[in-house]
Amino acid sequence: MQHLTVLDSYKEFKYIFYLKNKKLNDYYLTMYNELEKAGHAGLMIFELNGGILLESEDRVIGGSFLNFHRYNHGILILCIFVDPAYRRQGIWKTMHKCIDKIAKNKNKTEIWSAIHVNNLPMLEALKTINYTTEFYTVKRNLQN
Ligand SMILES: CC(C)(COP(=O)(O)OP(=O)(O)OC[C@H]1O[C@@H](n2cnc3c(N)ncnc32)[C@H](O)[C@@H]1OP(=O)(O)O)[C@@H](O)C(=O)NCCC(=O)NCCS
């Protein structure tokens, strides 16, 4: 059985770090699906290597899904999601502190993510924890 690392807690919930396994993968797909429904999904081009679930014995109310093998210096956040009933309580901010712990443990110095241009809540939230914009991802529709 995989050894569980508890990174932090919130009420009865614990932030638990997982290497990629079925449970983490299932929550990744479920939470990513919510992003898709909101029209905020990105390019799913990096492999899931591990992540954090915020969970109690019977419920998962948040997750962050990570790639830490692709870049030597950085961790890529593929997706972060907080259950709507638990938003604006600092869960996402603590999730980032947990990601920082993982990064330092892996001797990484950068955290990267990609946010849809219409995802205004996330773009607002990112300003509060010092993210800067490094790239614009562009696309062109082919005409018939
Ligand atoms: C974006 C998201 C992760 C924020 O989670 P959260 O736990 O509610 O965030 P926090 O409570 O830690 O918020 C931290 C700060 O970010 C900002 N923020 C968070 N949500 C915001 C919103 N909807 N509008 C404006 N600012 C927001 C605020 O400054 C907030 O601090 P405050 O509540 O003291 O004002 C959550 O809304 C979510 O899961 N959205 C859907 C998934 C998604 O878009 N993920 C990102 C792409 S991968």
The ligand as an SDF file (V2000), in Angstrom:
LIG
                    3D

 48 50  0  0  0  0  0  0  0  0999 V2000
  -10.2800   29.0900   -8.3720 C   0  0  0  0  0  0  0  0  0  0  0  0
  -10.5390   28.1920   -7.1540 C   0  0  0  0  0  0  0  0  0  0  0  0
   -9.5560   27.0320   -7.1680 C   0  0  0  0  0  0  0  0  0  0  0  0
  -10.3170   29.0410   -5.8780 C   0  0  0  0  0  0  0  0  0  0  0  0
  -10.4820   28.1820   -4.7390 O   0  0  0  0  0  0  0  0  0  0  0  0
  -10.8330   28.7600   -3.2840 P   0  0  0  0  0  0  0  0  0  0  0  0
  -10.4930   27.7110   -2.2890 O   0  0  0  0  0  0  0  0  0  0  0  0
  -12.2020   29.3030   -3.2890 O   0  0  0  0  0  0  0  0  0  0  0  0
   -9.7920   29.9660   -3.1600 O   0  0  0  0  0  0  0  0  0  0  0  0
   -9.3100   30.6710   -1.7980 P   0  0  0  0  0  0  0  0  0  0  0  0
  -10.4410   30.6920   -0.8170 O   0  0  0  0  0  0  0  0  0  0  0  0
   -8.0250   30.0820   -1.3610 O   0  0  0  0  0  0  0  0  0  0  0  0
   -9.0980   32.1600   -2.3390 O   0  0  0  0  0  0  0  0  0  0  0  0
   -7.8790   32.8350   -2.1990 C   0  0  0  0  0  0  0  0  0  0  0  0
   -8.0310   34.2270   -2.7960 C   0  0  0  0  0  0  0  0  0  0  0  0
   -8.1750   34.1330   -4.2150 O   0  0  0  0  0  0  0  0  0  0  0  0
   -9.1150   35.1460   -4.6670 C   0  0  0  0  0  0  0  0  0  0  0  0
  -10.3190   34.4700   -5.2130 N   0  0  0  0  0  0  0  0  0  0  0  0
  -10.7140   33.1840   -5.0310 C   0  0  0  0  0  0  0  0  0  0  0  0
  -11.8750   32.9360   -5.6950 N   0  0  0  0  0  0  0  0  0  0  0  0
  -12.2020   34.0960   -6.2970 C   0  0  0  0  0  0  0  0  0  0  0  0
  -13.3060   34.5170   -7.1150 C   0  0  0  0  0  0  0  0  0  0  0  0
  -14.2990   33.6710   -7.4460 N   0  0  0  0  0  0  0  0  0  0  0  0
  -13.3280   35.7870   -7.5560 N   0  0  0  0  0  0  0  0  0  0  0  0
  -12.3520   36.6770   -7.2340 C   0  0  0  0  0  0  0  0  0  0  0  0
  -11.2820   36.3560   -6.4440 N   0  0  0  0  0  0  0  0  0  0  0  0
  -11.2140   35.0860   -5.9880 C   0  0  0  0  0  0  0  0  0  0  0  0
   -9.4590   35.9760   -3.4570 C   0  0  0  0  0  0  0  0  0  0  0  0
   -8.5270   37.0360   -3.3480 O   0  0  0  0  0  0  0  0  0  0  0  0
   -9.2770   34.9630   -2.3400 C   0  0  0  0  0  0  0  0  0  0  0  0
   -9.0350   35.5710   -1.0800 O   0  0  0  0  0  0  0  0  0  0  0  0
  -10.3060   36.1250   -0.2060 P   0  0  0  0  0  0  0  0  0  0  0  0
  -11.3670   35.0430   -0.1900 O   0  0  0  0  0  0  0  0  0  0  0  0
   -9.6680   36.3690    1.1310 O   0  0  0  0  0  0  0  0  0  0  0  0
  -10.7690   37.3450   -0.9060 O   0  0  0  0  0  0  0  0  0  0  0  0
  -12.0030   27.6730   -7.1650 C   0  0  0  0  0  0  0  0  0  0  0  0
  -12.8660   28.7510   -7.4070 O   0  0  0  0  0  0  0  0  0  0  0  0
  -12.2540   26.5950   -8.1950 C   0  0  0  0  0  0  0  0  0  0  0  0
  -12.1120   25.4070   -7.9080 O   0  0  0  0  0  0  0  0  0  0  0  0
  -12.6550   26.9710   -9.4210 N   0  0  0  0  0  0  0  0  0  0  0  0
  -12.9600   25.9890  -10.4580 C   0  0  0  0  0  0  0  0  0  0  0  0
  -11.7380   25.2690  -10.9560 C   0  0  0  0  0  0  0  0  0  0  0  0
  -10.7600   26.1810  -11.6300 C   0  0  0  0  0  0  0  0  0  0  0  0
  -11.1070   27.1420  -12.3050 O   0  0  0  0  0  0  0  0  0  0  0  0
   -9.4680   25.8540  -11.4720 N   0  0  0  0  0  0  0  0  0  0  0  0
   -8.4010   26.6010  -12.0710 C   0  0  0  0  0  0  0  0  0  0  0  0
   -7.9320   26.1060  -13.3790 C   0  0  0  0  0  0  0  0  0  0  0  0
   -6.9820   24.6230  -13.2560 S   0  0  0  0  0  0  0  0  0  0  0  0
  1  2  1  0
  2  3  1  0
  2  4  1  0
  2 36  1  0
  4  5  1  0
  5  6  1  0
  6  7  2  0
  6  8  1  0
  6  9  1  0
  9 10  1  0
 10 11  2  0
 10 12  1  0
 10 13  1  0
 13 14  1  0
 14 15  1  0
 15 16  1  0
 15 30  1  0
 16 17  1  0
 17 18  1  0
 17 28  1  0
 18 19  1  0
 18 27  1  0
 19 20  2  0
 20 21  1  0
 21 22  1  0
 21 27  2  0
 22 23  1  0
 22 24  2  0
 24 25  1  0
 25 26  2  0
 26 27  1  0
 28 29  1  0
 28 30  1  0
 30 31  1  0
 31 32  1  0
 32 33  2  0
 32 34  1  0
 32 35  1  0
 36 37  1  0
 36 38  1  0
 38 39  2  0
 38 40  1  0
 40 41  1  0
 41 42  1  0
 42 43  1  0
 43 44  2  0
 43 45  1  0
 45 46  1  0
 46 47  1  0
 47 48  1  0
M  END
$$$$
